[in-house]
């Protein structure tokens, strides 16, 4: 979901009212593949779980991943993960 900086997007769901729903997703624009997963929190732990799913899904392939500037997309844990998983750029 994209939204203007400083605005809160609205996403209709079947989740319980007044509860936050955190999701991570990815798209392969060349082949049309995509995926999404729910996460307890929108944080580095959830982001790393999603990265692991992408790596498993595209095992043996070089993956160029584009992310926005969210704080959970960077940091020491993400750097260490990328060092261990050299096929993810």
mmCIF file as gemmi writes it, N, C-alpha and C atoms, coordinates in Angstrom:
data_model
loop_
_atom_site.group_PDB
_atom_site.id
_atom_site.type_symbol
_atom_site.label_atom_id
_atom_site.label_alt_id
_atom_site.label_comp_id
_atom_site.label_asym_id
_atom_site.label_entity_id
_atom_site.label_seq_id
_atom_site.pdbx_PDB_ins_code
_atom_site.Cartn_x
_atom_site.Cartn_y
_atom_site.Cartn_z
_atom_site.occupancy
_atom_site.B_iso_or_equiv
_atom_site.pdbx_formal_charge
_atom_site.auth_seq_id
_atom_site.auth_asym_id
_atom_site.pdbx_PDB_model_num
ATOM 1 N N . UNK Axp A 1 ? 0.854 -1.171 0 1 0 ? 1 A 1
ATOM 2 C CA . UNK Axp A 1 ? 0 0 0 1 0 ? 1 A 1
ATOM 3 C C . UNK Axp A 1 ? 0.895 1.228 0 1 0 ? 1 A 1
ATOM 4 N N . UNK Axp A 2 ? 0.69 2.09 -0.923 1 0 ? 2 A 1
ATOM 5 C CA . UNK Axp A 2 ? 1.434 3.34 -0.97 1 0 ? 2 A 1
ATOM 6 C C . UNK Axp A 2 ? 0.511 4.468 -0.517 1 0 ? 2 A 1
ATOM 7 N N . UNK Axp A 3 ? 1.072 5.4 0.199 1 0 ? 3 A 1
ATOM 8 C CA . UNK Axp A 3 ? 0.308 6.562 0.64 1 0 ? 3 A 1
ATOM 9 C C . UNK Axp A 3 ? 1.258 7.752 0.719 1 0 ? 3 A 1
ATOM 10 N N . UNK Axp A 4 ? 0.705 8.931 0.601 1 0 ? 4 A 1
ATOM 11 C CA . UNK Axp A 4 ? 1.509 10.133 0.743 1 0 ? 4 A 1
ATOM 12 C C . UNK Axp A 4 ? 2.127 10.178 2.124 1 0 ? 4 A 1
ATOM 13 N N . UNK Axp A 5 ? 3.353 10.645 2.2 1 0 ? 5 A 1
ATOM 14 C CA . UNK Axp A 5 ? 4.034 10.741 3.488 1 0 ? 5 A 1
ATOM 15 C C . UNK Axp A 5 ? 3.185 11.538 4.472 1 0 ? 5 A 1
ATOM 16 N N . UNK Axp A 6 ? 3.019 10.969 5.662 1 0 ? 6 A 1
ATOM 17 C CA . UNK Axp A 6 ? 2.262 11.633 6.706 1 0 ? 6 A 1
ATOM 18 C C . UNK Axp A 6 ? 0.78 11.293 6.718 1 0 ? 6 A 1
ATOM 19 N N . UNK Axp A 7 ? 0.333 10.482 5.752 1 0 ? 7 A 1
ATOM 20 C CA . UNK Axp A 7 ? -1.076 10.086 5.732 1 0 ? 7 A 1
ATOM 21 C C . UNK Axp A 7 ? -1.202 8.604 6.065 1 0 ? 7 A 1
ATOM 22 N N . UNK Axp A 8 ? -2.335 8.226 6.602 1 0 ? 8 A 1
ATOM 23 C CA . UNK Axp A 8 ? -2.605 6.84 6.994 1 0 ? 8 A 1
ATOM 24 C C . UNK Axp A 8 ? -3.498 6.205 5.924 1 0 ? 8 A 1
ATOM 25 N N . UNK Axp A 9 ? -3.018 5.178 5.212 1 0 ? 9 A 1
ATOM 26 C CA . UNK Axp A 9 ? -3.889 4.549 4.211 1 0 ? 9 A 1
ATOM 27 C C . UNK Axp A 9 ? -4.982 3.711 4.873 1 0 ? 9 A 1
ATOM 28 N N . UNK Axp A 10 ? -6.076 3.518 4.18 1 0 ? 10 A 1
ATOM 29 C CA . UNK Axp A 10 ? -7.18 2.705 4.667 1 0 ? 10 A 1
ATOM 30 C C . UNK Axp A 10 ? -7.236 1.43 3.841 1 0 ? 10 A 1
ATOM 31 N N . UNK Axp A 11 ? -7.193 0.288 4.5 1 0 ? 11 A 1
ATOM 32 C CA . UNK Axp A 11 ? -7.257 -1.003 3.827 1 0 ? 11 A 1
ATOM 33 C C . UNK Axp A 11 ? -8.388 -1.804 4.461 1 0 ? 11 A 1
ATOM 34 N N . UNK Axp A 12 ? -9.468 -2.068 3.706 1 0 ? 12 A 1
ATOM 35 C CA . UNK Axp A 12 ? -10.552 -2.864 4.276 1 0 ? 12 A 1
ATOM 36 C C . UNK Axp A 12 ? -10.114 -4.315 4.472 1 0 ? 12 A 1
ATOM 37 N N . UNK Axp A 13 ? -10.392 -4.867 5.639 1 0 ? 13 A 1
ATOM 38 C CA . UNK Axp A 13 ? -10.026 -6.252 5.948 1 0 ? 13 A 1
ATOM 39 C C . UNK Axp A 13 ? -11.163 -6.92 6.705 1 0 ? 13 A 1
ATOM 40 N N . UNK Axp A 14 ? -11.026 -8.211 6.903 1 0 ? 14 A 1
ATOM 41 C CA . UNK Axp A 14 ? -11.983 -8.956 7.723 1 0 ? 14 A 1
ATOM 42 C C . UNK Axp A 14 ? -11.472 -9.123 9.149 1 0 ? 14 A 1
ATOM 43 N N . UNK Axp A 15 ? -10.426 -8.396 9.499 1 0 ? 15 A 1
ATOM 44 C CA . UNK Axp A 15 ? -9.865 -8.507 10.844 1 0 ? 15 A 1
ATOM 45 C C . UNK Axp A 15 ? -10.788 -7.841 11.859 1 0 ? 15 A 1
ATOM 46 N N . UNK Axp A 16 ? -10.472 -8.052 13.121 1 0 ? 16 A 1
ATOM 47 C CA . UNK Axp A 16 ? -11.287 -7.462 14.184 1 0 ? 16 A 1
ATOM 48 C C . UNK Axp A 16 ? -11.196 -5.94 14.128 1 0 ? 16 A 1
ATOM 49 N N . UNK Axp A 17 ? -12.298 -5.291 14.419 1 0 ? 17 A 1
ATOM 50 C CA . UNK Axp A 17 ? -12.348 -3.838 14.365 1 0 ? 17 A 1
ATOM 51 C C . UNK Axp A 17 ? -11.384 -3.219 15.38 1 0 ? 17 A 1
ATOM 52 N N . UNK Axp A 18 ? -10.839 -2.093 15.004 1 0 ? 18 A 1
ATOM 53 C CA . UNK Axp A 18 ? -9.95 -1.307 15.857 1 0 ? 18 A 1
ATOM 54 C C . UNK Axp A 18 ? -8.633 -2.01 16.157 1 0 ? 18 A 1
ATOM 55 N N . UNK Axp A 19 ? -8.3 -3.073 15.423 1 0 ? 19 A 1
ATOM 56 C CA . UNK Axp A 19 ? -7.017 -3.746 15.61 1 0 ? 19 A 1
ATOM 57 C C . UNK Axp A 19 ? -6.13 -3.458 14.409 1 0 ? 19 A 1
ATOM 58 N N . UNK Axp A 20 ? -4.875 -3.294 14.683 1 0 ? 20 A 1
ATOM 59 C CA . UNK Axp A 20 ? -3.906 -3.037 13.627 1 0 ? 20 A 1
ATOM 60 C C . UNK Axp A 20 ? -3.574 -4.344 12.913 1 0 ? 20 A 1
ATOM 61 N N . UNK Axp A 21 ? -3.418 -4.277 11.593 1 0 ? 21 A 1
ATOM 62 C CA . UNK Axp A 21 ? -3.035 -5.425 10.793 1 0 ? 21 A 1
ATOM 63 C C . UNK Axp A 21 ? -1.735 -5.085 10.082 1 0 ? 21 A 1
ATOM 64 N N . UNK Axp A 22 ? -0.681 -5.831 10.365 1 0 ? 22 A 1
ATOM 65 C CA . UNK Axp A 22 ? 0.616 -5.607 9.742 1 0 ? 22 A 1
ATOM 66 C C . UNK Axp A 22 ? 0.842 -6.665 8.674 1 0 ? 22 A 1
ATOM 67 N N . UNK Axp A 23 ? 1.178 -6.222 7.467 1 0 ? 23 A 1
ATOM 68 C CA . UNK Axp A 23 ? 1.46 -7.157 6.381 1 0 ? 23 A 1
ATOM 69 C C . UNK Axp A 23 ? 2.746 -6.743 5.674 1 0 ? 23 A 1
ATOM 70 N N . UNK Axp A 24 ? 3.435 -7.738 5.155 1 0 ? 24 A 1
ATOM 71 C CA . UNK Axp A 24 ? 4.596 -7.531 4.299 1 0 ? 24 A 1
ATOM 72 C C . UNK Axp A 24 ? 4.263 -8.181 2.965 1 0 ? 24 A 1
ATOM 73 N N . UNK Axp A 25 ? 4.686 -7.576 1.875 1 0 ? 25 A 1
ATOM 74 C CA . UNK Axp A 25 ? 4.399 -8.155 0.577 1 0 ? 25 A 1
ATOM 75 C C . UNK Axp A 25 ? 5.523 -7.891 -0.408 1 0 ? 25 A 1
ATOM 76 N N . UNK Axp A 26 ? 5.496 -8.636 -1.49 1 0 ? 26 A 1
ATOM 77 C CA . UNK Axp A 26 ? 6.489 -8.487 -2.545 1 0 ? 26 A 1
ATOM 78 C C . UNK Axp A 26 ? 5.836 -8.776 -3.891 1 0 ? 26 A 1
ATOM 79 N N . UNK Axp A 27 ? 6.457 -8.252 -4.956 1 0 ? 27 A 1
ATOM 80 C CA . UNK Axp A 27 ? 5.974 -8.454 -6.319 1 0 ? 27 A 1
ATOM 81 C C . UNK Axp A 27 ? 7.169 -8.667 -7.235 1 0 ? 27 A 1
ATOM 82 N N . UNK Axp A 28 ? 7.05 -9.654 -8.118 1 0 ? 28 A 1
ATOM 83 C CA . UNK Axp A 28 ? 8.014 -9.848 -9.193 1 0 ? 28 A 1
ATOM 84 C C . UNK Axp A 28 ? 7.362 -9.257 -10.441 1 0 ? 28 A 1
ATOM 85 N N . UNK Axp A 29 ? 7.707 -8.009 -10.81 1 0 ? 29 A 1
ATOM 86 C CA . UNK Axp A 29 ? 7.003 -7.345 -11.915 1 0 ? 29 A 1
ATOM 87 C C . UNK Axp A 29 ? 7.288 -7.964 -13.279 1 0 ? 29 A 1
ATOM 88 N N . UNK Axp A 30 ? 8.364 -8.699 -13.418 1 0 ? 30 A 1
ATOM 89 C CA . UNK Axp A 30 ? 8.701 -9.306 -14.704 1 0 ? 30 A 1
ATOM 90 C C . UNK Axp A 30 ? 7.816 -10.528 -14.975 1 0 ? 30 A 1
ATOM 91 N N . UNK Axp A 31 ? 7.681 -11.407 -13.973 1 0 ? 31 A 1
ATOM 92 C CA . UNK Axp A 31 ? 6.951 -12.66 -14.158 1 0 ? 31 A 1
ATOM 93 C C . UNK Axp A 31 ? 5.55 -12.664 -13.542 1 0 ? 31 A 1
ATOM 94 N N . UNK Axp A 32 ? 5.228 -11.638 -12.773 1 0 ? 32 A 1
ATOM 95 C CA . UNK Axp A 32 ? 3.893 -11.538 -12.198 1 0 ? 32 A 1
ATOM 96 C C . UNK Axp A 32 ? 3.696 -12.295 -10.898 1 0 ? 32 A 1
ATOM 97 N N . UNK Axp A 33 ? 4.751 -12.877 -10.349 1 0 ? 33 A 1
ATOM 98 C CA . UNK Axp A 33 ? 4.623 -13.569 -9.066 1 0 ? 33 A 1
ATOM 99 C C . UNK Axp A 33 ? 4.467 -12.532 -7.958 1 0 ? 33 A 1
ATOM 100 N N . UNK Axp A 34 ? 3.809 -12.914 -6.879 1 0 ? 34 A 1
ATOM 101 C CA . UNK Axp A 34 ? 3.647 -12 -5.745 1 0 ? 34 A 1
ATOM 102 C C . UNK Axp A 34 ? 3.374 -12.815 -4.479 1 0 ? 34 A 1
ATOM 103 N N . UNK Axp A 35 ? 3.554 -12.182 -3.354 1 0 ? 35 A 1
ATOM 104 C CA . UNK Axp A 35 ? 3.287 -12.831 -2.081 1 0 ? 35 A 1
ATOM 105 C C . UNK Axp A 35 ? 3.029 -11.803 -1.002 1 0 ? 35 A 1
ATOM 106 N N . UNK Axp A 36 ? 2.36 -12.258 0.046 1 0 ? 36 A 1
ATOM 107 C CA . UNK Axp A 36 ? 2.054 -11.388 1.167 1 0 ? 36 A 1
ATOM 108 C C . UNK Axp A 36 ? 2 -12.246 2.424 1 0 ? 36 A 1
ATOM 109 N N . UNK Axp A 37 ? 2.399 -11.679 3.531 1 0 ? 37 A 1
ATOM 110 C CA . UNK Axp A 37 ? 2.303 -12.394 4.801 1 0 ? 37 A 1
ATOM 111 C C . UNK Axp A 37 ? 1.915 -11.432 5.906 1 0 ? 37 A 1
ATOM 112 N N . UNK Axp A 38 ? 1.126 -11.942 6.853 1 0 ? 38 A 1
ATOM 113 C CA . UNK Axp A 38 ? 0.767 -11.183 8.043 1 0 ? 38 A 1
ATOM 114 C C . UNK Axp A 38 ? 1.923 -11.256 9.021 1 0 ? 38 A 1
ATOM 115 N N . UNK Axp A 39 ? 2.103 -10.223 9.793 1 0 ? 39 A 1
ATOM 116 C CA . UNK Axp A 39 ? 3.144 -10.2 10.813 1 0 ? 39 A 1
ATOM 117 C C . UNK Axp A 39 ? 2.568 -9.63 12.099 1 0 ? 39 A 1
ATOM 118 N N . UNK Axp A 40 ? 3.092 -10.107 13.214 1 0 ? 40 A 1
ATOM 119 C CA . UNK Axp A 40 ? 2.635 -9.604 14.505 1 0 ? 40 A 1
ATOM 120 C C . UNK Axp A 40 ? 2.889 -8.109 14.625 1 0 ? 40 A 1
ATOM 121 N N . UNK Axp A 41 ? 4.069 -7.693 14.14 1 0 ? 41 A 1
ATOM 122 C CA . UNK Axp A 41 ? 4.446 -6.285 14.162 1 0 ? 41 A 1
ATOM 123 C C . UNK Axp A 41 ? 5.075 -5.927 12.819 1 0 ? 41 A 1
ATOM 124 N N . UNK Axp A 42 ? 4.985 -4.662 12.459 1 0 ? 42 A 1
ATOM 125 C CA . UNK Axp A 42 ? 5.69 -4.168 11.281 1 0 ? 42 A 1
ATOM 126 C C . UNK Axp A 42 ? 7.08 -3.75 11.717 1 0 ? 42 A 1
ATOM 127 N N . UNK Axp A 43 ? 7.967 -4.744 11.854 1 0 ? 43 A 1
ATOM 128 C CA . UNK Axp A 43 ? 9.303 -4.468 12.38 1 0 ? 43 A 1
ATOM 129 C C . UNK Axp A 43 ? 10.356 -5.286 11.636 1 0 ? 43 A 1
ATOM 130 N N . UNK Axp A 44 ? 11.591 -5.189 12.078 1 0 ? 44 A 1
ATOM 131 C CA . UNK Axp A 44 ? 12.702 -5.889 11.439 1 0 ? 44 A 1
ATOM 132 C C . UNK Axp A 44 ? 12.504 -7.39 11.464 1 0 ? 44 A 1
ATOM 133 N N . UNK Axp A 45 ? 11.99 -7.94 12.548 1 0 ? 45 A 1
ATOM 134 C CA . UNK Axp A 45 ? 11.771 -9.387 12.633 1 0 ? 45 A 1
ATOM 135 C C . UNK Axp A 45 ? 10.819 -9.848 11.537 1 0 ? 45 A 1
ATOM 136 N N . UNK Axp A 46 ? 9.703 -9.15 11.355 1 0 ? 46 A 1
ATOM 137 C CA . UNK Axp A 46 ? 8.757 -9.493 10.301 1 0 ? 46 A 1
ATOM 138 C C . UNK Axp A 46 ? 9.365 -9.339 8.918 1 0 ? 46 A 1
ATOM 139 N N . UNK Axp A 47 ? 10.144 -8.281 8.721 1 0 ? 47 A 1
ATOM 140 C CA . UNK Axp A 47 ? 10.807 -8.043 7.441 1 0 ? 47 A 1
ATOM 141 C C . UNK Axp A 47 ? 11.775 -9.172 7.114 1 0 ? 47 A 1
ATOM 142 N N . UNK Axp A 48 ? 12.565 -9.605 8.104 1 0 ? 48 A 1
ATOM 143 C CA . UNK Axp A 48 ? 13.519 -10.692 7.873 1 0 ? 48 A 1
ATOM 144 C C . UNK Axp A 48 ? 12.806 -12.006 7.577 1 0 ? 48 A 1
ATOM 145 N N . UNK Axp A 49 ? 11.66 -12.253 8.191 1 0 ? 49 A 1
ATOM 146 C CA . UNK Axp A 49 ? 10.875 -13.456 7.88 1 0 ? 49 A 1
ATOM 147 C C . UNK Axp A 49 ? 10.411 -13.419 6.431 1 0 ? 49 A 1
ATOM 148 N N . UNK Axp A 50 ? 9.978 -12.241 5.987 1 0 ? 50 A 1
ATOM 149 C CA . UNK Axp A 50 ? 9.552 -12.12 4.599 1 0 ? 50 A 1
ATOM 150 C C . UNK Axp A 50 ? 10.722 -12.333 3.642 1 0 ? 50 A 1
ATOM 151 N N . UNK Axp A 51 ? 11.888 -11.779 3.976 1 0 ? 51 A 1
ATOM 152 C CA . UNK Axp A 51 ? 13.065 -11.983 3.133 1 0 ? 51 A 1
ATOM 153 C C . UNK Axp A 51 ? 13.404 -13.466 3.021 1 0 ? 51 A 1
ATOM 154 N N . UNK Axp A 52 ? 13.279 -14.199 4.122 1 0 ? 52 A 1
ATOM 155 C CA . UNK Axp A 52 ? 13.566 -15.63 4.098 1 0 ? 52 A 1
ATOM 156 C C . UNK Axp A 52 ? 12.576 -16.355 3.179 1 0 ? 52 A 1
ATOM 157 N N . UNK Axp A 53 ? 11.322 -15.966 3.217 1 0 ? 53 A 1
ATOM 158 C CA . UNK Axp A 53 ? 10.325 -16.57 2.317 1 0 ? 53 A 1
ATOM 159 C C . UNK Axp A 53 ? 10.669 -16.307 0.855 1 0 ? 53 A 1
ATOM 160 N N . UNK Axp A 54 ? 11.118 -15.084 0.56 1 0 ? 54 A 1
ATOM 161 C CA . UNK Axp A 54 ? 11.513 -14.743 -0.813 1 0 ? 54 A 1
ATOM 162 C C . UNK Axp A 54 ? 12.704 -15.593 -1.241 1 0 ? 54 A 1
ATOM 163 N N . UNK Axp A 55 ? 13.68 -15.736 -0.371 1 0 ? 55 A 1
ATOM 164 C CA . UNK Axp A 55 ? 14.869 -16.534 -0.692 1 0 ? 55 A 1
ATOM 165 C C . UNK Axp A 55 ? 14.491 -17.985 -0.967 1 0 ? 55 A 1
ATOM 166 N N . UNK Axp A 56 ? 13.601 -18.539 -0.15 1 0 ? 56 A 1
ATOM 167 C CA . UNK Axp A 56 ? 13.15 -19.92 -0.351 1 0 ? 56 A 1
ATOM 168 C C . UNK Axp A 56 ? 12.382 -20.039 -1.671 1 0 ? 56 A 1
ATOM 169 N N . UNK Axp A 57 ? 11.509 -19.075 -1.944 1 0 ? 57 A 1
ATOM 170 C CA . UNK Axp A 57 ? 10.686 -19.093 -3.159 1 0 ? 57 A 1
ATOM 171 C C . UNK Axp A 57 ? 11.539 -19.035 -4.422 1 0 ? 57 A 1
ATOM 172 N N . UNK Axp A 58 ? 12.628 -18.257 -4.383 1 0 ? 58 A 1
ATOM 173 C CA . UNK Axp A 58 ? 13.487 -18.064 -5.554 1 0 ? 58 A 1
ATOM 174 C C . UNK Axp A 58 ? 14.872 -18.659 -5.32 1 0 ? 58 A 1
ATOM 175 N N . UNK Axp A 59 ? 14.905 -19.837 -4.718 1 0 ? 59 A 1
ATOM 176 C CA . UNK Axp A 59 ? 16.162 -20.525 -4.402 1 0 ? 59 A 1
ATOM 177 C C . UNK Axp A 59 ? 17.035 -20.658 -5.649 1 0 ? 59 A 1
ATOM 178 N N . UNK Axp A 60 ? 18.309 -20.307 -5.481 1 0 ? 60 A 1
ATOM 179 C CA . UNK Axp A 60 ? 19.266 -20.421 -6.58 1 0 ? 60 A 1
ATOM 180 C C . UNK Axp A 60 ? 19.238 -19.267 -7.564 1 0 ? 60 A 1
ATOM 181 N N . UNK Axp A 61 ? 18.413 -18.28 -7.338 1 0 ? 61 A 1
ATOM 182 C CA . UNK Axp A 61 ? 18.308 -17.128 -8.237 1 0 ? 61 A 1
ATOM 183 C C . UNK Axp A 61 ? 18.907 -15.895 -7.57 1 0 ? 61 A 1
ATOM 184 N N . UNK Axp A 62 ? 19.376 -14.972 -8.386 1 0 ? 62 A 1
ATOM 185 C CA . UNK Axp A 62 ? 19.809 -13.672 -7.884 1 0 ? 62 A 1
ATOM 186 C C . UNK Axp A 62 ? 18.553 -12.811 -7.737 1 0 ? 62 A 1
ATOM 187 N N . UNK Axp A 63 ? 18.394 -12.185 -6.582 1 0 ? 63 A 1
ATOM 188 C CA . UNK Axp A 63 ? 17.188 -11.413 -6.281 1 0 ? 63 A 1
ATOM 189 C C . UNK Axp A 63 ? 17.575 -9.948 -6.067 1 0 ? 63 A 1
ATOM 190 N N . UNK Axp A 64 ? 17.044 -9.072 -6.897 1 0 ? 64 A 1
ATOM 191 C CA . UNK Axp A 64 ? 17.202 -7.632 -6.697 1 0 ? 64 A 1
ATOM 192 C C . UNK Axp A 64 ? 15.944 -7.139 -6.018 1 0 ? 64 A 1
ATOM 193 N N . UNK Axp A 65 ? 16.07 -6.7 -4.778 1 0 ? 65 A 1
ATOM 194 C CA . UNK Axp A 65 ? 14.925 -6.277 -3.981 1 0 ? 65 A 1
ATOM 195 C C . UNK Axp A 65 ? 14.977 -4.771 -3.778 1 0 ? 65 A 1
ATOM 196 N N . UNK Axp A 66 ? 13.873 -4.101 -4.08 1 0 ? 66 A 1
ATOM 197 C CA . UNK Axp A 66 ? 13.757 -2.658 -3.882 1 0 ? 66 A 1
ATOM 198 C C . UNK Axp A 66 ? 12.804 -2.421 -2.722 1 0 ? 66 A 1
ATOM 199 N N . UNK Axp A 67 ? 13.246 -1.659 -1.742 1 0 ? 67 A 1
ATOM 200 C CA . UNK Axp A 67 ? 12.421 -1.349 -0.574 1 0 ? 67 A 1
ATOM 201 C C . UNK Axp A 67 ? 12.403 0.154 -0.347 1 0 ? 67 A 1
ATOM 202 N N . UNK Axp A 68 ? 11.44 0.616 0.44 1 0 ? 68 A 1
ATOM 203 C CA . UNK Axp A 68 ? 11.413 2.042 0.759 1 0 ? 68 A 1
ATOM 204 C C . UNK Axp A 68 ? 12.371 2.302 1.921 1 0 ? 68 A 1
ATOM 205 N N . UNK Axp A 69 ? 12.292 3.451 2.492 1 0 ? 69 A 1
ATOM 206 C CA . UNK Axp A 69 ? 13.267 3.86 3.504 1 0 ? 69 A 1
ATOM 207 C C . UNK Axp A 69 ? 12.777 3.605 4.932 1 0 ? 69 A 1
ATOM 208 N N . UNK Axp A 70 ? 11.904 2.609 5.115 1 0 ? 70 A 1
ATOM 209 C CA . UNK Axp A 70 ? 11.412 2.306 6.462 1 0 ? 70 A 1
ATOM 210 C C . UNK Axp A 70 ? 12.574 1.882 7.362 1 0 ? 70 A 1
ATOM 211 N N . UNK Axp A 71 ? 12.488 2.218 8.623 1 0 ? 71 A 1
ATOM 212 C CA . UNK Axp A 71 ? 13.593 1.925 9.549 1 0 ? 71 A 1
ATOM 213 C C . UNK Axp A 71 ? 13.847 0.432 9.691 1 0 ? 71 A 1
ATOM 214 N N . UNK Axp A 72 ? 12.821 -0.412 9.523 1 0 ? 72 A 1
ATOM 215 C CA . UNK Axp A 72 ? 13.013 -1.859 9.667 1 0 ? 72 A 1
ATOM 216 C C . UNK Axp A 72 ? 13.647 -2.489 8.433 1 0 ? 72 A 1
ATOM 217 N N . UNK Axp A 73 ? 13.858 -1.711 7.361 1 0 ? 73 A 1
ATOM 218 C CA . UNK Axp A 73 ? 14.54 -2.214 6.172 1 0 ? 73 A 1
ATOM 219 C C . UNK Axp A 73 ? 16.049 -2.038 6.261 1 0 ? 73 A 1
ATOM 220 N N . UNK Axp A 74 ? 16.523 -1.478 7.34 1 0 ? 74 A 1
ATOM 221 C CA . UNK Axp A 74 ? 17.959 -1.24 7.495 1 0 ? 74 A 1
ATOM 222 C C . UNK Axp A 74 ? 18.385 -1.591 8.91 1 0 ? 74 A 1
ATOM 223 N N . UNK Axp A 75 ? 19.635 -1.462 9.182 1 0 ? 75 A 1
ATOM 224 C CA . UNK Axp A 75 ? 20.129 -1.76 10.516 1 0 ? 75 A 1
ATOM 225 C C . UNK Axp A 75 ? 21.05 -2.969 10.509 1 0 ? 75 A 1
ATOM 226 N N . UNK Axp A 76 ? 21.637 -3.226 11.643 1 0 ? 76 A 1
ATOM 227 C CA . UNK Axp A 76 ? 22.65 -4.274 11.781 1 0 ? 76 A 1
ATOM 228 C C . UNK Axp A 76 ? 22.099 -5.668 11.478 1 0 ? 76 A 1
ATOM 229 N N . UNK Axp A 77 ? 20.909 -5.981 11.953 1 0 ? 77 A 1
ATOM 230 C CA . UNK Axp A 77 ? 20.336 -7.316 11.703 1 0 ? 77 A 1
ATOM 231 C C . UNK Axp A 77 ? 20.106 -7.552 10.213 1 0 ? 77 A 1
ATOM 232 N N . UNK Axp A 78 ? 19.652 -6.529 9.509 1 0 ? 78 A 1
ATOM 233 C CA . UNK Axp A 78 ? 19.437 -6.648 8.062 1 0 ? 78 A 1
ATOM 234 C C . UNK Axp A 78 ? 20.771 -6.797 7.35 1 0 ? 78 A 1
ATOM 235 N N . UNK Axp A 79 ? 21.771 -6.021 7.731 1 0 ? 79 A 1
ATOM 236 C CA . UNK Axp A 79 ? 23.107 -6.137 7.114 1 0 ? 79 A 1
ATOM 237 C C . UNK Axp A 79 ? 23.671 -7.536 7.3 1 0 ? 79 A 1
ATOM 238 N N . UNK Axp A 80 ? 23.56 -8.086 8.501 1 0 ? 80 A 1
ATOM 239 C CA . UNK Axp A 80 ? 24.057 -9.447 8.762 1 0 ? 80 A 1
ATOM 240 C C . UNK Axp A 80 ? 23.311 -10.47 7.921 1 0 ? 80 A 1
ATOM 241 N N . UNK Axp A 81 ? 21.998 -10.314 7.793 1 0 ? 81 A 1
ATOM 242 C CA . UNK Axp A 81 ? 21.192 -11.219 6.986 1 0 ? 81 A 1
ATOM 243 C C . UNK Axp A 81 ? 21.655 -11.186 5.524 1 0 ? 81 A 1
ATOM 244 N N . UNK Axp A 82 ? 21.896 -9.984 4.992 1 0 ? 82 A 1
ATOM 245 C CA . UNK Axp A 82 ? 22.327 -9.855 3.61 1 0 ? 82 A 1
ATOM 246 C C . UNK Axp A 82 ? 23.718 -10.428 3.384 1 0 ? 82 A 1
ATOM 247 N N . UNK Axp A 83 ? 24.585 -10.334 4.378 1 0 ? 83 A 1
ATOM 248 C CA . UNK Axp A 83 ? 25.916 -10.936 4.262 1 0 ? 83 A 1
ATOM 249 C C . UNK Axp A 83 ? 25.835 -12.467 4.172 1 0 ? 83 A 1
ATOM 250 N N . UNK Axp A 84 ? 24.883 -13.059 4.874 1 0 ? 84 A 1
ATOM 251 C CA . UNK Axp A 84 ? 24.706 -14.516 4.85 1 0 ? 84 A 1
ATOM 252 C C . UNK Axp A 84 ? 23.983 -14.977 3.599 1 0 ? 84 A 1
ATOM 253 N N . UNK Axp A 85 ? 23.193 -14.115 3.006 1 0 ? 85 A 1
ATOM 254 C CA . UNK Axp A 85 ? 22.378 -14.47 1.844 1 0 ? 85 A 1
ATOM 255 C C . UNK Axp A 85 ? 22.792 -13.606 0.66 1 0 ? 85 A 1
ATOM 256 N N . UNK Axp A 86 ? 23.907 -13.966 0.045 1 0 ? 86 A 1
ATOM 257 C CA . UNK Axp A 86 ? 24.527 -13.159 -1.001 1 0 ? 86 A 1
ATOM 258 C C . UNK Axp A 86 ? 23.726 -13.071 -2.3 1 0 ? 86 A 1
ATOM 259 N N . UNK Axp A 87 ? 22.709 -13.943 -2.474 1 0 ? 87 A 1
ATOM 260 C CA . UNK Axp A 87 ? 21.915 -13.867 -3.693 1 0 ? 87 A 1
ATOM 261 C C . UNK Axp A 87 ? 20.835 -12.787 -3.609 1 0 ? 87 A 1
ATOM 262 N N . UNK Axp A 88 ? 20.696 -12.142 -2.46 1 0 ? 88 A 1
ATOM 263 C CA . UNK Axp A 88 ? 19.716 -11.076 -2.259 1 0 ? 88 A 1
ATOM 264 C C . UNK Axp A 88 ? 20.452 -9.737 -2.251 1 0 ? 88 A 1
ATOM 265 N N . UNK Axp A 89 ? 20.062 -8.867 -3.173 1 0 ? 89 A 1
ATOM 266 C CA . UNK Axp A 89 ? 20.704 -7.551 -3.296 1 0 ? 89 A 1
ATOM 267 C C . UNK Axp A 89 ? 19.693 -6.456 -3.034 1 0 ? 89 A 1
